[in-house]
Amino acid sequence: DAILLAGTDGTNSYVYAVTVTEVDGLPVFTAATEVARLPYGERIRCMGTYLGTYVALGTSLGVRIGLIGEAGRVQYGPILKSLTGVVDVSFYDTFAYFAVSAGHPDGSSGLWRVDLSNQITDTGRNPYASDVYAPSSEGATSVAFLGGSGRPVFAVGQAVYLQS
C-alpha cells in the first residue's frame, strides 16, 4: 500500500514511504514519510522489494533483509554478510541476488544469493551463499534474469556474464 524510496544525506540513510489514495478519480500522493533509518554511517546503495512483503537492502556494510508492514513501515534485520561492494539487487523465485564488487572469498566479483523463504527465526537471519563468480575483481554493476529461465545475468567491468 506504499511506494518505498531510499536516500542518503552522505552519512545516514533512510527509507521513505509514499502512499497513494484516490480523490475524485485521481491519484493523490502523500508526502514522503520516514519508515526506516539505518545505523549512523551505513549508506543504502540499492534497495528492492519482493511480493510486497520483503525489502532487500544493499548497504555500504553489507546485505540486510527486512519485512514491509502497513503504510510501508520497514523492519529490517541484522547484516547477513559483511560486504563493502554491494551495488544492485534483483529477485527470482524465493531468492534475492545481490551484485557485489570483489566480494567473493577469492576477491572476485559476482553474485550473492539470499533465501527469502527460510528465515532462521532465532536470529532473524536468512540463509545466504556466495553464488556466481566472474573471473575478475572489477566493479560489478547490475544483475537481472534471462527471460523465465532463472539464469542470472550480471555485469562486471566491461563484460556481461550468464550463469551456465
Backbone torsions as a table, in degrees:
resi	resn	phi	psi	omega
1	ASP	NA	17.2	-179.5
2	ALA	-150.7	159.8	172.6
3	ILE	-104.4	126.8	-179.0
4	LEU	-98.5	141.4	178.4
5	LEU	-132.5	147.9	177.5
6	ALA	-124.9	147.8	178.8
7	GLY	-157.4	166.6	179.6
8	THR	-137.2	149.9	175.8
9	ASP	-103.4	15.0	-179.6
10	GLY	104.5	-32.8	179.0
11	THR	-118.5	-44.6	-177.8
12	ASN	-110.6	153.5	177.0
13	SER	-123.9	149.0	-175.5
14	TYR	-136.5	154.2	169.3
15	VAL	-114.9	131.5	179.8
16	TYR	-117.0	153.5	176.0
17	ALA	-123.2	141.0	173.7
18	VAL	-123.5	126.6	178.4
19	THR	-102.6	157.6	-177.6
20	VAL	-122.7	130.5	173.9
21	THR	-124.6	166.6	179.5
22	GLU	-110.2	127.4	176.7
23	VAL	-128.0	118.7	-178.6
24	ASP	53.0	38.7	177.1
25	GLY	80.3	3.5	179.9
26	LEU	-115.5	143.9	177.8
27	PRO	-73.6	137.6	177.3
28	VAL	-125.1	125.4	-178.8
29	PHE	-96.0	137.2	175.6
30	THR	-81.5	166.6	174.3
31	ALA	-67.5	151.9	179.3
32	ALA	-65.6	134.2	179.7
33	THR	-119.1	133.9	177.2
34	GLU	-68.2	123.9	-179.8
35	VAL	-115.9	-10.2	175.2
36	ALA	-161.4	147.2	176.4
37	ARG	-132.9	129.6	178.7
38	LEU	-80.7	160.6	178.3
39	PRO	-57.7	153.1	-178.9
40	TYR	-50.3	129.1	176.3
41	GLY	89.6	-14.8	179.3
42	GLU	-89.3	125.2	-175.6
43	ARG	-112.3	135.5	176.8
44	ILE	-74.9	129.2	177.0
45	ARG	-107.7	-27.6	175.8
46	CYS	-156.1	154.7	179.8
47	MET	-148.7	143.2	175.0
48	GLY	-146.9	153.7	176.1
49	THR	-118.4	152.0	-176.3
50	TYR	-134.2	122.6	177.4
51	LEU	55.8	23.8	179.7
52	GLY	65.5	10.4	-175.9
53	THR	-116.6	-41.5	-174.3
54	TYR	-110.1	148.2	169.7
55	VAL	-123.8	133.4	178.1
56	ALA	-111.9	126.3	-178.4
57	LEU	-117.1	126.4	169.7
58	GLY	-102.4	121.8	-174.9
59	THR	-123.6	177.8	178.1
60	SER	-67.3	-12.6	179.6
61	LEU	-109.9	-14.2	179.8
62	GLY	153.3	-146.3	-173.8
63	VAL	-116.2	133.8	175.5
64	ARG	-130.0	146.9	174.4
65	ILE	-120.4	140.5	179.4
66	GLY	-139.0	174.2	177.3
67	LEU	-112.9	144.5	179.2
68	ILE	-100.8	128.8	179.6
69	GLY	-108.2	-161.9	-179.5
70	GLU	-62.3	141.2	-179.9
71	ALA	57.3	28.2	175.6
72	GLY	79.3	8.7	178.5
73	ARG	-57.6	136.1	-177.3
74	VAL	-117.1	128.9	172.9
75	GLN	-118.2	105.7	-176.9
76	TYR	-99.4	156.6	-178.4
77	GLY	-96.9	-170.0	-179.3
78	PRO	-70.5	166.3	173.9
79	ILE	-65.4	122.9	-179.9
80	LEU	-76.0	-42.1	-177.5
81	LYS	-144.9	128.9	177.5
82	SER	-76.1	112.9	179.3
83	LEU	-141.5	132.8	-178.0
84	THR	-95.6	-12.3	-173.5
85	GLY	-110.2	30.2	-179.9
86	VAL	-72.4	128.0	-175.9
87	VAL	-128.1	-19.2	-176.8
88	ASP	-157.1	157.3	177.1
89	VAL	-140.0	143.5	175.9
90	SER	-146.7	161.6	-173.4
91	PHE	-124.3	145.2	172.0
92	TYR	-151.2	131.9	-178.7
93	ASP	55.7	-120.8	-179.2
94	THR	-106.1	20.7	-174.7
95	PHE	-118.9	144.8	168.6
96	ALA	-105.0	127.4	179.1
97	TYR	-108.8	126.6	179.7
98	PHE	-109.7	128.3	172.7
99	ALA	-82.2	128.1	-173.4
100	VAL	-133.1	132.7	175.9
101	SER	-86.1	128.1	176.3
102	ALA	47.3	40.5	-174.8
103	GLY	-107.2	1.5	179.0
104	HIS	-88.3	161.7	-177.1
105	PRO	-53.7	-31.7	179.8
106	ASP	-90.8	6.0	178.9
107	GLY	88.8	0.8	-180.0
108	SER	-81.8	164.3	178.7
109	SER	-96.5	161.3	179.3
110	GLY	159.7	-141.3	-173.2
111	LEU	-119.5	143.8	167.2
112	TRP	-114.4	143.9	-175.7
113	ARG	-121.6	135.3	178.5
114	VAL	-119.1	130.3	179.0
115	ASP	-85.7	112.5	-178.5
116	LEU	-83.0	-12.2	-176.0
117	SER	-85.9	-14.9	-176.5
118	ASN	-128.6	93.7	174.5
119	GLN	-90.8	135.3	175.8
120	ILE	-84.1	101.0	-165.3
121	THR	-62.1	-30.6	-178.9
122	ASP	-62.3	-38.7	-173.1
123	THR	-105.2	-12.2	-175.7
124	GLY	73.2	20.1	-176.3
125	ARG	-109.8	142.7	175.3
126	ASN	-96.7	149.6	174.4
127	PRO	-63.5	144.4	179.2
128	TYR	-144.2	162.2	179.5
129	ALA	-154.0	149.7	168.5
130	SER	-69.9	125.5	-167.9
131	ASP	-109.3	-81.1	-173.9
132	VAL	-113.5	133.5	-178.5
133	TYR	-106.5	149.3	166.9
134	ALA	-106.1	150.5	179.3
135	PRO	-79.9	48.2	-175.7
136	SER	-158.2	153.6	174.2
137	SER	-107.9	9.4	176.4
138	GLU	-60.9	167.2	-176.4
139	GLY	-67.4	129.6	171.6
140	ALA	-76.2	149.5	-179.6
141	THR	-126.5	-28.8	-176.2
142	SER	-163.6	164.5	175.7
143	VAL	-142.3	141.3	177.2
144	ALA	-150.9	-174.9	-179.2
145	PHE	-128.8	143.9	-178.7
146	LEU	-81.0	103.3	178.9
147	GLY	50.4	-138.6	178.4
148	GLY	-95.6	15.2	-175.1
149	SER	-75.7	-21.3	-175.5
150	GLY	78.6	4.8	180.0
151	ARG	-85.7	117.9	-179.8
152	PRO	-71.5	143.7	174.3
153	VAL	-120.4	130.5	179.8
154	PHE	-141.9	153.9	-178.1
155	ALA	-109.1	135.3	175.8
156	VAL	-135.9	121.1	-176.5
157	GLY	60.0	-128.4	179.2
158	GLN	-95.6	4.5	-175.2
159	ALA	-110.0	154.0	176.0
160	VAL	-119.8	133.9	-177.5
161	TYR	-118.0	142.4	177.9
162	LEU	-122.4	130.1	178.7
163	GLN	-63.1	132.8	-178.7
164	SER	-77.1	NA	NA
